[in-house]
Amino acid sequence: MLEKKDVKIGDRIRFINDESLYTDAPFIIKPILGKVYTVRAYSYKGFYLEEIINELVNWINPVSNNIDSIDEPGFGAWRFEKLKTHPVIGYQIEKDLEPYFGKPKDKIPTLEPMTKQRGSKLKVIHR
């Protein structure tokens, strides 16, 4: 099972488990089974993905019925697998793509682009 400690920001991972994923929240954009995604940042139990940016959600504590936190929905690490590539081939592919996408290490995640894309609408989810 994949864990957060096994993945770095910028790594490519494949989505392999969509079982019971935010079934009570149809407004959340979810990954597609079998598709490859790029890790943008770490979430509470997994990852935020570069290809998917969701609006902030008010997470409600079911015991106190108060707002527990306000976060973007993330996706659990156990729902992904790390891509298996040969180190030399993977390195050559990255070098070949640099003119088009830049170096992977040049991408430093910040919160500014996320907040600008989301707007100010918040959704509410009971945990």
C-alpha positions in Angstrom: 0.0 0.0 0.0 1.3 3.4 -1.0 2.0 5.9 1.8 2.7 9.6 1.8 6.3 9.1 2.9 6.9 7.1 -0.3 6.0 10.0 -2.6 7.5 13.4 -3.3 5.8 16.5 -4.6 6.0 16.3 -8.4 5.9 12.5 -8.5 3.5 10.9 -11.0 1.0 8.4 -9.4 -1.8 6.2 -10.9 -5.3 6.3 -9.3 -6.4 2.7 -8.6 -9.1 2.8 -6.0 -12.3 4.8 -6.3 -14.3 2.7 -3.8 -16.7 5.0 -1.7 -14.8 8.1 -2.7 -16.8 11.2 -1.5 -20.0 9.5 -2.5 -21.9 12.0 -0.3 -20.3 15.0 -2.1 -21.2 15.1 -5.8 -19.7 18.6 -6.2 -16.2 17.3 -5.5 -14.1 16.7 -8.7 -12.7 13.2 -8.3 -9.8 11.4 -10.1 -10.6 8.9 -12.9 -9.7 5.3 -12.2 -6.5 4.3 -14.0 -5.4 7.8 -14.9 -2.0 9.2 -13.9 -1.8 12.4 -11.8 0.9 14.6 -10.4 1.3 15.2 -6.7 0.8 19.0 -6.0 1.0 18.9 -2.2 0.2 16.7 0.8 -3.3 16.5 2.2 -4.3 15.2 5.6 -4.3 11.5 4.6 -2.8 11.7 1.1 -2.4 14.1 -1.7 -3.6 17.1 -3.6 -3.3 16.7 -7.4 -2.1 19.2 -9.9 -4.7 18.1 -12.4 -7.6 18.5 -9.9 -8.3 21.6 -7.8 -11.5 21.6 -5.8 -13.1 24.4 -3.9 -12.6 24.7 -0.1 -15.1 22.7 2.0 -16.4 23.3 5.5 -15.8 19.9 7.2 -18.3 19.4 10.0 -17.5 17.3 13.1 -20.3 14.8 13.5 -20.1 14.8 17.3 -20.1 18.5 18.0 -21.8 19.6 14.7 -19.2 22.4 14.5 -16.9 23.3 11.7 -13.8 21.0 12.2 -11.7 22.6 9.4 -11.9 24.3 6.1 -9.8 22.5 3.5 -9.7 21.4 -0.1 -10.7 17.7 -0.4 -7.6 15.6 -0.8 -7.3 12.0 -1.9 -6.0 9.1 0.3 -2.5 7.8 -0.5 -3.9 4.2 -0.4 -5.9 5.0 -3.5 -2.8 5.4 -5.7 0.2 3.4 -6.9 3.6 4.8 -7.8 4.5 4.5 -11.5 7.0 1.9 -12.2 9.7 3.2 -14.6 13.2 2.3 -15.4 15.4 5.1 -13.9 17.5 5.7 -17.0 14.5 5.7 -19.3 12.4 7.9 -16.9 15.3 10.4 -16.7 15.6 10.5 -20.5 11.9 11.1 -20.9 12.1 14.0 -18.4 15.1 15.5 -20.3 13.2 15.2 -23.6 10.2 17.0 -22.2 12.1 19.9 -20.4 11.8 22.2 -23.4 8.0 21.9 -23.3 7.3 21.8 -19.6 10.4 22.9 -17.8 12.3 21.0 -15.1 10.1 19.2 -12.6 12.1 20.8 -9.7 11.1 24.3 -11.1 7.5 23.6 -10.0 7.2 24.8 -6.4 3.6 24.5 -5.1 2.1 27.6 -3.7 -1.3 28.4 -2.3 -1.8 31.5 -4.4 -2.9 29.9 -7.6 -5.3 27.6 -5.8 -7.1 30.4 -4.0 -7.4 32.5 -7.2 -8.9 29.5 -9.1 -11.4 28.5 -6.3 -13.2 31.8 -5.7 -14.9 32.3 -2.3 -17.7 29.7 -2.4 -17.5 27.1 0.3 -19.3 23.7 0.5 -20.2 21.9 3.7 -19.5 18.2 4.3 -20.2 16.3 7.5 -17.3 14.0 8.4 
